[in-house]
Amino acid sequence: MALIGKAITWILRNILAIAAITVILCLLAPGIRSARENAAKLRENQDAVLAAIQSLEDEIASTRQSLENRLSLLDHWREQRNECLVQLSNLPSAWRHPIDHWSEYTRLTAEQKRLELQIDAIEASIQKYRDTLAQLDKNREMLLFQLESVTRSLADVLSHEWRQNGLRILLFTICFVLFTPPLWLVFMYYCVAALIEKAPPVRIQARSTDGELEPVFHRAARSVTYEIPEGKTFYLRAQGGDWGKERHDVVCRTKFLWRWKAPLVSVAADLVELLAYRRDPAAKTPGQIKMTSPRDDEVYIQQIELRGGRGLVLTPRHVIALTDDVRVRAVWSFKLHNFISMRLRHIVFYGTGTVFIIGGRGIDVQRIETGSNATHKIEDGVLVGYVPGAAYSLCRTQTFWAYFRGMTSLLDYRLCGGTFLTQNLVSRHEKEVLGSGFDRFMSVLLNGVGKLLGF
């Protein structure tokens, strides 16, 4: 049940956080919508400018590559022109005037003119590329300036929207933190809890195994000595320390699971890691075990004799020992009071054996007549067990102020009729793991709101 409680707590905590954020967004929807639209437009402009800058960068890179190719070609044509001039200068002077040497001179001169034209064309194209690069650089500077302006405008829009709605957000947050917890407590006490206590009481029914004999309850004491019957096995809980302080003429072994044929019920009843005691066959005296609390002197132990009938519903954490002729079954109930208190599974101990339970500062047996006008209210965690068929329900705590101040939980148990076992003191450890599941969920939710908002 602890796992189910944690899961529901986590779900409810997140639901309340989502609800709080939803309310804030609904109240601030107009300003947020306007800011979102303006921010979207500015982001579109920003994306367009970035795309233009990227395209321009690509064009600049392509132009630079073309310019480098032209410069390389210019160097090539200049080298050829220099070679042609060298050849002209190396011609014999006699070759330049005679008719029979005129053809060589004419070819070299034509080649020189062709090379000059190529060089002029290349230089013109180089100058054109340089002018294009200069213009592209100017365009890039303009786009970068435009991008900076768009970014600055986006920050200005967000800052402007915050200046307009920031005070409203702050005031709403303060009001939400200050007034939601007390209003929620008022709603829980006067509405939710009032409706819960009007629901009919719960009765856990269990089939009778041998008539209608109720268990026999012995007086609770700080230490109890039990004599193990011949041929019987006595199971003692090993968890939480050594409960069997003194052991006489017994043999012991470890029982990891109470019933291997019923593992789910054994785990549900927390009957795992048990010490199984039997009489020592070699001893002449009966085997005895003296049970005492290993840590807390305020813990009392009570011996209960089951005599058939419908048995006894017990909280597993209070059971420390039982004999092997005791049977255990789980009964599920999904009625409102059980669901609110997260007590959906009830462990019934029945048969004709002996069960030992513990309670803080004593255990009382309360027998309440069905239909009695007397009001019997107890704190959650005080209830240890009851006879099947007993009626109980949840009710509001005594006063609203005690609940509002956090001195009591929201819901208590009201005993409507039947036989109940109650302990006189709830330890601090039990208070940490017990309590009304519904009330604990609400406390976690209210604390979650404060953590969500940073308080």
C-alpha positions as a printed NumPy array, in Angstrom:
array([[  0.   ,   0.   ,   0.   ],
       [  2.95 ,   2.32 ,   0.597],
       [  3.888,   2.008,  -3.084],
       [  0.332,   2.855,  -4.153],
       [  0.31 ,   5.81 ,  -1.777],
       [  3.59 ,   7.141,  -3.181],
       [  2.328,   6.759,  -6.74 ],
       [ -0.927,   8.601,  -6.013],
       [  0.994,  11.281,  -4.096],
       [  3.285,  11.845,  -7.066],
       [  0.346,  12.047,  -9.476],
       [ -1.613,  14.451,  -7.296],
       [  1.421,  16.63 ,  -6.686],
       [  2.015,  17.001, -10.409],
       [ -1.684,  17.559, -11.114],
       [ -1.773,  20.452,  -8.652],
       [  1.414,  21.925, -10.084],
       [ -0.008,  21.746, -13.597],
       [ -3.271,  23.272, -12.392],
       [ -1.427,  26.168, -10.732],
       [  0.565,  26.884, -13.879],
       [ -2.622,  26.659, -15.975],
       [ -4.41 ,  29.226, -13.791],
       [ -1.482,  31.634, -14.006],
       [ -1.299,  31.29 , -17.785],
       [ -5.06 ,  31.832, -18.146],
       [ -4.942,  35.059, -16.143],
       [ -1.97 ,  36.328, -18.093],
       [ -3.191,  35.04 , -21.468],
       [ -3.77 ,  38.44 , -23.232],
       [ -0.324,  39.817, -22.483],
       [  1.319,  36.502, -23.154],
       [ -0.522,  36.103, -26.462],
       [  0.547,  39.577, -27.637],
       [  4.124,  39.002, -26.561],
       [  4.118,  35.625, -28.256],
       [  2.814,  37.048, -31.537],
       [  5.352,  39.874, -31.536],
       [  8.115,  37.493, -30.611],
       [  7.039,  35.132, -33.403],
       [  7.167,  37.908, -35.99 ],
       [ 10.55 ,  39.048, -34.785],
       [ 11.81 ,  35.488, -34.842],
       [ 10.566,  35.111, -38.431],
       [ 12.42 ,  38.281, -39.382],
       [ 15.45 ,  37.05 , -37.542],
       [ 15.324,  33.721, -39.368],
       [ 14.928,  35.507, -42.711],
       [ 17.909,  37.756, -41.996],
       [ 19.969,  34.739, -40.94 ],
       [ 19.006,  32.921, -44.149],
       [ 19.948,  35.998, -46.21 ],
       [ 23.27 ,  36.255, -44.4  ],
       [ 23.985,  32.598, -45.055],
       [ 23.107,  32.979, -48.753],
       [ 25.304,  36.059, -48.937],
       [ 28.169,  34.241, -47.29 ],
       [ 27.86 ,  31.48 , -49.874],
       [ 27.879,  34.029, -52.699],
       [ 30.906,  35.766, -51.227],
       [ 32.755,  32.466, -50.989],
       [ 31.869,  31.631, -54.614],
       [ 32.993,  35.083, -55.797],
       [ 36.264,  34.8  , -53.911],
       [ 36.909,  31.447, -55.526],
       [ 36.243,  32.892, -58.991],
       [ 38.532,  35.828, -58.234],
       [ 41.31 ,  33.506, -57.192],
       [ 40.888,  31.564, -60.438],
       [ 41.102,  34.789, -62.463],
       [ 44.213,  35.874, -60.62 ],
       [ 45.826,  32.533, -61.286],
       [ 44.925,  32.831, -64.992],
       [ 46.322,  36.373, -65.062],
       [ 49.647,  35.157, -63.743],
       [ 49.661,  32.48 , -66.453],
       [ 49.052,  34.989, -69.303],
       [ 51.673,  37.36 , -67.925],
       [ 54.25 ,  34.597, -67.902],
       [ 53.489,  33.815, -71.554],
       [ 53.7  ,  37.508, -72.485],
       [ 57.094,  37.773, -70.825],
       [ 58.297,  34.74 , -72.74 ],
       [ 57.084,  36.297, -75.985],
       [ 58.92 ,  39.56 , -75.234],
       [ 62.068,  37.617, -74.456],
       [ 61.828,  35.83 , -77.805],
       [ 61.347,  39.204, -79.611],
       [ 64.355,  40.686, -77.891],
       [ 66.456,  37.669, -78.81 ],
       [ 65.757,  37.949, -82.594],
       [ 68.87 ,  39.051, -84.616],
       [ 68.589,  42.629, -85.713],
       [ 69.203,  41.484, -89.247],
       [ 66.051,  39.384, -89.096],
       [ 63.796,  42.314, -88.442],
       [ 64.213,  44.015, -91.817],
       [ 64.927,  41.437, -94.448],
       [ 61.884,  40.006, -96.127],
       [ 62.778,  36.402, -95.52 ],
       [ 62.877,  36.972, -91.678],
       [ 59.742,  39.043, -91.506],
       [ 57.386,  36.081, -90.869],
       [ 58.926,  35.192, -87.51 ],
       [ 58.805,  38.765, -86.359],
       [ 55.15 ,  39.081, -87.401],
       [ 54.138,  35.88 , -85.554],
       [ 55.78 ,  36.987, -82.324],
       [ 54.252,  40.45 , -82.557],
       [ 50.757,  39.019, -83.135],
       [ 51.22 ,  36.635, -80.226],
       [ 52.25 ,  39.56 , -78.024],
       [ 49.156,  41.565, -78.994],
       [ 46.889,  38.567, -78.331],
       [ 48.434,  38.1  , -74.913],
       [ 48.014,  41.785, -74.138],
       [ 44.309,  41.554, -75.009],
       [ 43.889,  38.482, -72.769],
       [ 45.645,  40.223, -69.893],
       [ 43.462,  43.317, -70.288],
       [ 40.285,  41.201, -70.287],
       [ 41.411,  39.235, -67.212],
       [ 42.283,  42.45 , -65.347],
       [ 38.89 ,  43.89 , -66.218],
       [ 37.108,  40.785, -64.893],
       [ 39.299,  40.839, -61.762],
       [ 38.307,  44.426, -61.089],
       [ 34.662,  43.485, -61.582],
       [ 34.949,  40.65 , -59.054],
       [ 36.646,  42.967, -56.598],
       [ 33.839,  45.494, -56.927],
       [ 31.312,  42.68 , -56.434],
       [ 33.095,  41.508, -53.281],
       [ 33.134,  45.039, -51.921],
       [ 29.389,  45.353, -52.526],
       [ 28.748,  41.957, -50.948],
       [ 30.751,  42.977, -47.892],
       [ 28.625,  46.099, -47.577],
       [ 25.444,  44.039, -47.871],
       [ 26.684,  41.651, -45.223],
       [ 27.429,  44.539, -42.858],
       [ 23.906,  45.824, -43.417],
       [ 22.384,  42.407, -42.743],
       [ 24.45 ,  42.006, -39.586],
       [ 23.275,  45.38 , -38.385],
       [ 19.701,  44.39 , -39.216],
       [ 20.137,  41.119, -37.29 ],
       [ 21.423,  43.04 , -34.285],
       [ 18.431,  45.362, -34.503],
       [ 15.99 ,  42.442, -34.684],
       [ 17.619,  40.745, -31.699],
       [ 17.531,  43.967, -29.737],
       [ 13.879,  44.443, -30.702],
       [ 12.995,  40.949, -29.45 ],
       [ 14.636,  41.671, -26.107],
       [ 12.851,  45.034, -25.973],
       [  9.463,  43.391, -26.632],
       [  9.982,  40.832, -23.876],
       [ 11.189,  43.514, -21.495],
       [  8.204,  45.693, -22.37 ],
       [  5.749,  42.856, -21.795],
       [  7.367,  42.089, -18.46 ],
       [  7.145,  45.73 , -17.413],
       [  3.448,  45.719, -18.296],
       [  2.513,  42.344, -16.709],
       [  5.322,  41.778, -14.219],
       [  3.508,  43.446, -11.327],
       [  0.37 ,  41.458, -12.051],
       [  2.365,  38.22 , -12.134],
       [  4.081,  39.078,  -8.869],
       [  0.821,  40.042,  -7.125],
       [ -0.959,  36.924,  -8.335],
       [  1.912,  34.721,  -7.185],
       [  1.912,  36.326,  -3.736],
       [ -1.869,  35.982,  -3.413],
       [ -1.744,  32.395,  -4.634],
       [  0.925,  31.462,  -2.093],
       [ -0.708,  33.342,   0.803],
       [ -4.382,  32.52 ,   0.334],
       [ -4.473,  29.136,  -1.403],
       [ -3.273,  27.008,   1.587],
       [ -5.759,  28.43 ,   4.143],
       [ -8.624,  28.386,   1.648],
       [ -7.733,  24.838,   0.742],
       [ -7.744,  23.833,   4.42 ],
       [-11.179,  25.423,   4.872],
       [-12.464,  23.597,   1.805],
       [-11.032,  20.276,   2.995],
       [-12.493,  20.566,   6.508],
       [-15.944,  21.985,   5.821],
       [-16.636,  20.402,   2.431],
       [-14.603,  17.295,   1.663],
       [-14.281,  15.911,   5.196],
       [-17.923,  16.774,   5.962],
       [-19.049,  14.731,   2.962],
       [-16.735,  11.826,   3.823],
       [-18.084,  11.419,   7.349],
       [-21.661,  11.192,   6.003],
       [-20.815,   7.997,   4.101],
       [-22.072,   4.759,   5.722],
       [-19.664,   2.851,   8.009],
       [-17.474,   0.044,   6.727],
       [-17.806,  -3.57 ,   7.842],
       [-15.208,  -6.157,   6.848],
       [-17.025,  -9.464,   6.632],
       [-15.207, -12.785,   6.936],
       [-16.696, -16.254,   6.803],
       [-16.874, -18.176,  10.082],
       [-14.772, -21.331,  10.449],
       [-16.163, -22.618,  13.754],
       [-19.246, -20.903,  15.144],
       [-19.174, -17.344,  16.398],
       [-16.551, -17.627,  19.13 ],
       [-14.633, -14.423,  19.615],
       [-10.909, -14.429,  20.469],
       [ -9.69 , -14.398,  24.048],
       [ -7.606, -11.33 ,  24.851],
       [ -4.994, -11.597,  27.609],
       [ -3.724,  -8.618,  29.52 ],
       [ -0.917,  -6.73 ,  27.748],
       [  2.464,  -6.608,  29.488],
       [  5.999,  -5.486,  28.746],
       [  7.194,  -9.095,  28.701],
       [  5.243, -12.294,  28.076],
       [  6.373, -15.886,  28.591],
       [  4.866, -18.493,  26.27 ],
       [  5.088, -22.251,  26.613],
       [  5.212, -23.98 ,  23.245],
       [  2.669, -26.865,  23.051],
       [  3.875, -30.33 ,  22.158],
       [  4.149, -30.835,  18.396],
       [  3.511, -27.172,  17.606],
       [  5.746, -24.645,  15.877],
       [  6.013, -21.088,  17.185],
       [  6.981, -18.384,  14.68 ],
       [  8.663, -15.226,  15.984],
       [  9.456, -12.181,  13.865],
       [ 13.197, -11.779,  13.292],
       [ 12.978,  -8.239,  11.936],
       [ 13.364,  -5.304,  14.297],
       [ 15.652,  -7.031,  16.778],
       [ 15.629, -10.034,  19.064],
       [ 12.163, -10.299,  20.597],
       [ 12.915, -13.618,  22.278],
       [ 15.147, -12.477,  25.132],
       [ 15.071, -15.814,  27.004],
       [ 14.685, -19.268,  25.439],
       [ 14.513, -22.539,  27.374],
       [ 14.644, -26.052,  25.911],
       [ 13.796, -25.056,  22.323],
       [ 15.34 , -25.592,  18.911],
       [ 15.258, -22.907,  16.27 ],
       [ 15.556, -22.58 ,  12.52 ],
       [ 14.941, -19.784,  10.01 ],
       [ 11.653, -19.659,   8.131],
       [ 12.033, -17.212,   5.243],
       [  8.367, -17.387,   4.268],
       [  5.462, -18.274,   6.517],
       [  3.57 , -20.287,   3.866],
       [  5.38 , -21.237,   0.671],
       [  2.051, -22.331,  -0.813],
       [  0.634, -18.837,  -0.225],
       [  3.513, -16.444,  -0.966],
       [  1.335, -13.416,  -1.76 ],
       [ -0.604, -13.63 ,   1.501],
       [  2.61 , -14.241,   3.44 ],
       [  4.242, -11.15 ,   1.98 ],
       [  1.049,  -9.097,   2.407],
       [  0.931, -10.088,   6.085],
       [  4.644,  -9.282,   6.409],
       [  5.302, -12.824,   7.605],
       [  8.811, -13.12 ,   6.2  ],
       [ 12.154, -13.86 ,   7.858],
       [ 10.677, -15.681,  10.847],
       [ 12.319, -17.736,  13.56 ],
       [ 10.602, -21.111,  13.9  ],
       [ 10.822, -22.542,  17.456],
       [  9.904, -26.089,  18.56 ],
       [ 10.327, -28.016,  21.769],
       [ 13.713, -29.663,  22.169],
       [ 13.064, -33.434,  21.92 ],
       [ 15.976, -34.13 ,  24.279],
       [ 14.69 , -31.783,  27.   ],
       [ 12.567, -33.01 ,  29.857],
       [ 10.818, -29.681,  30.49 ],
       [  8.458, -27.78 ,  28.173],
       [ 10.058, -25.242,  25.876],
       [  9.505, -21.612,  26.831],
       [ 10.185, -18.254,  25.225],
       [ 10.141, -14.931,  27.044],
       [  9.311, -12.089,  24.668],
       [ 10.349,  -8.5  ,  25.375],
       [ 10.74 ,  -5.432,  23.183],
       [ 14.377,  -5.189,  22.003],
       [ 14.433,  -1.384,  21.854],
       [ 11.488,   0.499,  23.395],
       [ 10.256,   0.026,  26.971],
       [  6.924,   1.63 ,  26.039],
       [  6.028,  -1.349,  23.841],
       [  3.568,  -3.803,  25.377],
       [  2.894,  -7.364,  24.19 ],
       [ -0.549,  -8.959,  24.186],
       [ -1.401, -12.638,  23.749],
       [ -4.586, -13.447,  21.803],
       [ -6.145, -16.906,  21.624],
       [ -8.123, -17.542,  18.429],
       [-10.999, -20.001,  18.916],
       [-12.293, -20.333,  15.392],
       [-15.103, -18.021,  14.383],
       [-14.411, -15.194,  11.983],
       [-10.962, -14.527,  13.441],
       [ -9.396, -11.118,  13.892],
       [ -8.361,  -8.341,  11.481],
       [ -4.893,  -7.104,  12.502],
       [ -2.389,  -4.617,  11.168],
       [  0.587,  -6.793,  10.121],
       [  3.216,  -4.475,  11.599],
       [  1.768,  -5.104,  15.075],
       [  2.005,  -8.906,  14.811],
       [  5.292, -10.262,  16.175],
       [  4.558, -13.958,  16.692],
       [  1.999, -16.702,  15.968],
       [  1.631, -20.439,  16.088],
       [  1.503, -22.697,  13.066],
       [ -2.212, -23.501,  13.405],
       [ -3.164, -19.868,  12.704],
       [ -4.403, -19.146,   9.197],
       [ -4.211, -15.875,   7.278],
       [ -6.261, -14.471,   4.423],
       [ -6.462, -11.095,   2.701],
       [ -9.814,  -9.342,   2.267],
       [-10.059,  -6.389,  -0.126],
       [-12.527,  -3.544,   0.341],
       [-12.825,  -0.559,  -1.976],
       [-15.418,   1.419,  -0.058],
       [-15.019,   5.148,   0.378],
       [-13.566,   5.146,   3.903],
       [-11.06 ,   2.439,   3.021],
       [-10.038,   4.189,  -0.155],
       [ -9.554,   7.543,   1.591],
       [ -7.502,   6.009,   4.417],
       [ -5.608,   3.774,   1.928],
       [ -6.607,   0.646,   3.883],
       [ -7.841,  -1.359,   0.925],
       [ -6.338,  -4.671,   2.006],
       [ -7.283,  -6.196,   5.346],
       [ -5.357,  -9.137,   6.798],
       [ -7.578, -11.587,   8.692],
       [ -5.966, -14.   ,  11.189],
       [ -8.254, -16.939,  11.92 ],
       [ -8.145, -20.545,  13.096],
       [ -7.519, -21.961,  16.582],
       [ -4.025, -20.758,  17.397],
       [ -2.228, -18.018,  19.297],
       [ -1.179, -14.594,  18.032],
       [  1.033, -12.031,  19.789],
       [  0.687,  -8.345,  18.983],
       [  2.433,  -5.202,  20.231],
       [  1.189,  -1.717,  21.05 ],
       [  2.536,   1.509,  22.48 ],
       [  2.054,   1.91 ,  26.253],
       [ -0.543,  -0.83 ,  26.425],
       [ -3.355,  -2.315,  24.328],
       [ -7.022,  -1.797,  25.144],
       [ -9.965,  -3.966,  24.08 ],
       [-12.992,  -1.786,  23.377],
       [-16.394,  -3.396,  22.944],
       [-18.931,  -0.966,  21.518],
       [-22.565,  -1.819,  21.157],
       [-23.905,  -1.462,  17.645],
       [-26.128,   1.596,  17.33 ],
       [-24.727,   3.196,  20.479],
       [-25.171,   6.938,  20.691],
       [-21.782,   7.321,  22.328],
       [-19.088,   8.837,  20.105],
       [-15.838,   6.869,  19.986],
       [-13.194,   8.694,  18.002],
       [ -9.546,   7.671,  17.842],
       [ -6.485,   9.023,  16.083],
       [ -5.244,   7.242,  13.008],
       [ -2.479,   4.818,  13.972],
       [ -4.14 ,   4.014,  17.306],
       [ -6.291,   1.277,  15.744],
       [ -4.442,  -2.058,  15.899],
       [ -7.179,  -4.532,  14.963],
       [-10.84 ,  -5.492,  15.24 ],
       [-13.171,  -8.435,  14.969],
       [-14.668,  -8.884,  11.458],
       [-18.117,  -7.377,  11.31 ],
       [-17.173,  -4.378,  13.45 ],
       [-18.249,  -1.066,  11.912],
       [-16.003,   1.985,  11.622],
       [-15.838,   5.123,   9.54 ],
       [-13.829,   8.289,   9.054],
       [-14.835,  11.583,  10.648],
       [-13.493,  15.093,  10.943],
       [-11.032,  15.924,  13.657],
       [-12.258,  17.708,  16.795],
       [-11.885,  21.375,  15.796],
       [-10.972,  23.253,  12.679],
       [ -8.366,  25.375,  14.441],
       [ -6.404,  22.322,  15.58 ],
       [ -6.384,  21.036,  11.999],
       [ -5.606,  24.483,  10.593],
       [ -2.616,  24.852,  12.901],
       [ -1.342,  21.392,  11.937],
       [ -1.743,  19.975,  15.45 ],
       [ -4.034,  17.163,  14.283],
       [ -4.75 ,  15.327,  11.062],
       [ -7.875,  16.034,   9.038],
       [ -9.617,  12.703,   9.626],
       [ -9.96 ,  10.432,  12.64 ],
       [-11.533,   7.001,  13.017],
       [-15.022,   6.68 ,  14.504],
       [-15.821,   3.293,  16.027],
       [-19.482,   2.566,  15.368],
       [-19.936,  -0.902,  16.853],
       [-18.021,  -4.105,  17.523],
       [-14.789,  -5.172,  19.254],
       [-11.667,  -3.1  ,  18.591],
       [ -8.025,  -3.25 ,  19.705],
       [ -6.342,   0.119,  20.245],
       [ -2.888,   1.092,  21.458],
       [ -2.392,   3.946,  23.893],
       [  0.636,   5.547,  22.254],
       [  1.718,   5.989,  18.656],
       [  5.5  ,   6.111,  18.328],
       [  7.258,   8.778,  16.328],
       [  8.319,   6.241,  13.717],
       [  4.728,   5.079,  13.281],
       [  3.552,   8.675,  12.854],
       [  5.999,   9.062,   9.995],
       [  4.652,   6.035,   8.124],
       [  1.041,   6.066,   9.314],
       [ -1.688,   8.665,   9.298],
       [ -4.613,   9.231,   7.045],
       [ -3.452,   8.686,   3.505],
       [ -5.848,  11.329,   2.181],
       [ -4.683,  13.925,   4.691],
       [ -1.052,  13.148,   3.933],
       [ -1.696,  13.591,   0.219],
       [ -3.174,  17.029,   0.821],
       [ -0.238,  18.055,   2.988],
       [  2.189,  16.904,   0.324],
       [  0.253,  18.851,  -2.297],
       [  0.306,  22.072,  -0.306],
       [  4.026,  21.678,   0.322],
       [  4.519,  20.923,  -3.357],
       [  2.937,  24.26 ,  -4.337],
       [  5.392,  26.143,  -2.145],
       [  8.333,  24.226,  -3.599],
       [  7.029,  24.805,  -7.126],
       [  6.92 ,  28.574,  -6.582],
       [ 10.282,  28.644,  -4.865],
       [  9.091,  29.255,  -1.264]])
